[in-house]
Amino acid sequence: MVKHRTHAASLIENGHVRLNHAKVLKPAHGVKPGDVLTIAVQEHIRVLRVRGAGARRGPFAEACQLYEELTPPPSPVEKV
């Protein structure tokens, strides 16, 4: 969702992350497969289900395999 761990930590500290509907209070909070994260990033809200934990800090393509996107698609904009 973000490129740097410090940015992720600031999202948590500023109350922009929820884990299974509960606000996450500390960046070191653990997650496990099946947990649902709700993250407010910039002007968007993303909902993700954790599929697994990575064995290492790897590339973006590898990280994408560790979660399932649950965010509903944006609704079509009505034309005037």
Secondary structure, 3 states (H helix, E strand, C coil): CCCCHHHHHHHHHCCCEEECCEECCCCCCCCCCCCEEEEEECCEEEEEEECCCCCCCCCHHHHHCCEEECCCCCCCCCCC
